[in-house]
Amino acid sequence: MSAILCEVGRTEDARAHLDLVFNEIDDLPADYSMFAVLASSTIACAHLREPAMAQKLHALLEPYSEQFVCAGTIWLGAVVHHLAVLRATMGMSDDADELFEAAEREYTRLGAATWLARCRLDHSSLLLHRARAGDAQRASELIEAAAATARELDLRGVALRATSLSSRATATS
């Protein structure tokens, strides 16, 4: 729910919901639904730029780094992707960079084009924020690849995010 609220621009509601989740996070049942809660909380945590919450989520997800998040009919990607997002949120850009690359390899191996596009956008955002030599060029390449997937698969949300990140990449180069 927090992630959806972020997606539709209801930031304060997202923050309030994420706070509710965090009040109960240590009491989550250890079943498949736990991963869905942690994954969606990761998305909201990154959007809201909450490094302390990111640290807690990271500790909960790290033992499952080689798994994927599946809750019934809902697939929420690779845990390593979520760990990369959390490390980026915590300011651990080099570690996040490596994990994004690992997630990209997993999505490529699985043929998970939609999640690969999302991962590339998350990765490019990290690179644009880090802003080292070569990062803007690399980010632009990732953004273009994600945009191409968005066009091919009609992923409107991915396309909008790619356009926004492309503008940032152009401004920093």
C-alpha positions in Angstrom: 0.0 0.0 0.0 2.8 2.4 0.9 4.4 1.9 -2.6 1.1 2.5 -4.4 0.5 5.7 -2.4 4.0 6.9 -3.4 3.3 5.9 -7.0 0.2 8.1 -7.1 1.8 11.1 -5.4 0.2 10.7 -2.0 3.5 11.1 -0.1 2.1 12.0 3.3 -0.3 9.1 3.3 2.5 6.8 2.1 4.7 8.0 5.0 1.8 7.4 7.5 1.2 3.9 6.1 4.9 3.0 6.1 5.1 4.1 9.8 2.2 1.7 10.6 4.0 -1.1 8.8 7.2 -0.4 10.7 5.4 -0.5 14.0 4.5 -4.1 13.2 7.5 -5.2 11.1 9.1 -7.4 13.7 5.9 -9.3 14.0 5.4 -10.2 10.4 4.6 -13.9 9.9 7.5 -15.8 8.4 5.6 -16.9 5.2 5.4 -15.9 1.6 3.4 -12.7 2.4 6.3 -11.3 4.4 8.4 -10.8 1.3 5.6 -8.8 -0.4 5.4 -6.5 2.6 9.1 -6.1 2.7 9.4 -5.5 -1.1 6.7 -2.9 -1.2 8.0 -1.2 1.9 11.4 -1.1 0.2 9.9 0.8 -2.8 8.2 3.3 -0.4 11.3 3.6 1.8 13.4 4.6 -1.2 10.8 7.0 -2.5 10.5 8.7 0.9 14.3 8.7 1.4 14.3 6.9 4.8 17.8 5.6 5.4 17.0 4.3 9.0 14.0 2.3 7.7 16.2 1.1 4.8 18.7 -0.3 7.2 16.0 -2.3 9.0 14.5 -3.6 5.8 17.9 -4.5 4.5 18.6 -6.6 7.6 15.3 -8.4 7.1 15.9 -9.1 3.4 19.6 -9.8 3.3 19.3 -13.5 4.3 17.2 -14.1 1.2 19.4 -12.3 -1.3 19.3 -15.1 -3.8 15.6 -15.4 -3.8 12.7 -13.8 -5.6 9.6 -12.1 -4.2 6.5 -14.0 -5.0 3.2 -13.7 -3.1 0.7 -15.9 -4.8 0.0 -14.4 -8.2 2.1 -11.3 -7.5 5.8 -11.3 -8.5 7.8 -8.4 -7.1 11.2 -9.1 -8.5 14.6 -10.2 -7.2 15.5 -9.7 -3.5 18.9 -8.5 -4.7 17.2 -5.7 -6.6 15.4 -4.6 -3.4 18.7 -4.8 -1.5 20.3 -2.6 -4.2 17.6 0.0 -3.7 18.0 -0.1 0.0 21.8 0.3 -0.1 21.3 3.2 -2.5 18.9 4.7 0.0 21.4 4.2 2.8 24.1 6.0 0.7 26.1 2.9 0.0 26.4 3.7 -3.7 29.3 1.3 -4.6 27.6 -1.7 -3.0 24.3 -0.7 -4.6 25.9 -0.5 -8.0 27.2 -4.1 -7.7 23.8 -5.3 -6.6 22.0 -3.6 -9.4 24.3 -5.3 -11.8 23.6 -8.7 -10.2 19.8 -8.0 -10.4 20.2 -7.0 -14.0 21.9 -10.3 -14.7 19.1 -12.3 -13.0 16.4 -10.5 -14.9 18.2 -11.0 -18.2 18.7 -14.7 -17.4 15.0 -15.1 -16.6 13.7 -13.0 -19.5 12.0 -10.7 -17.0 11.9 -7.6 -19.3 9.6 -5.5 -17.2 11.6 -5.9 -14.1 14.9 -5.5 -16.0 13.6 -2.1 -17.2 12.6 -1.1 -13.7 16.0 -2.2 -12.3 17.8 -0.2 -15.0 15.9 2.9 -14.0 16.7 2.4 -10.4 20.3 1.8 -11.3 20.5 4.9 -13.5 19.0 7.0 -10.6 21.8 5.8 -8.4 24.4 6.6 -11.0 23.0 10.1 -11.6 23.0 10.8 -7.9 26.5 9.4 -7.4 27.8 11.5 -10.4 31.3 10.0 -10.8 33.2 10.2 -14.1 31.3 8.0 -16.6 28.2 7.6 -14.4 26.1 10.0 -16.5 27.0 8.1 -19.7 26.3 4.7 -18.2 23.0 6.1 -16.7 21.9 7.3 -20.2 22.6 3.9 -21.7 20.5 2.2 -19.0 17.7 4.7 -19.4 17.6 4.2 -23.2 17.5 0.5 -22.8 14.6 0.8 -20.3 12.8 3.3 -22.5 13.1 0.8 -25.5 11.6 -1.9 -23.4 8.8 0.5 -22.3 8.0 1.3 -25.9 8.1 -2.4 -26.9 5.9 -3.6 -24.0 3.7 -0.4 -23.6 4.9 0.2 -20.0 3.6 3.7 -19.5 4.9 4.1 -16.0 8.4 2.9 -17.0 8.3 5.3 -20.0 7.4 8.3 -17.8 10.1 7.5 -15.4 12.7 7.0 -18.2 11.7 10.4 -19.6 12.2 12.1 -16.3 15.5 10.4 -15.7 16.7 11.2 -19.2 16.1 14.9 -18.5 18.3 14.6 -15.4 21.0 12.7 -17.3 21.0 15.4 -20.0 21.3 18.1 -17.4 24.3 16.5 -15.7 26.3 15.7 -18.9 
